[in-house]
Amino acid sequence: MVVEFSNNGVKSFFCGWAGCKHPVGFAQKPQLITHIRSIHLQEKPFLCTTCNTQFSRKQEASRHVISMNTGRKYKCSGCHQAFSRKNYRDAHEEVCMYEEPSTPVTVDRNTNTQSLPIY
């Protein structure tokens, strides 16, 4: 169900689906239709031909395909874990607990002891 509301000549489209918790209206009717199809009907018409993952929005599918084809080129500056997307790396770096040692340490493989460099 589509509910159309006009305020000072500006149209807003609201989801009339029972129990919908979407807090604001949509500026365009196609946005509301996409919302209903993806959230309420859980349609996933877009498919990745590489891994068969399904997506409800074309943009999500396109972004997924790009990340599948570019590899993991974004590395955490702390732990060096690699990510396929920059925003995934950025979110990880905010919580990454790895800290670079402030002073380089040398490990003797024969005795398995650590020593600090002499300057």
Secondary structure, 3 states (H helix, E strand, C coil): CEEEEEECCEEEEEECCCCCCCCCCECCHHHHHHHHHHHHCCCCCEECCCCCCEECCHHHHHHHHHHHHHCCCEECCCCCCEECCHHHHHHHHHHCCCCCCCCCCEEECCCCEEECCCC
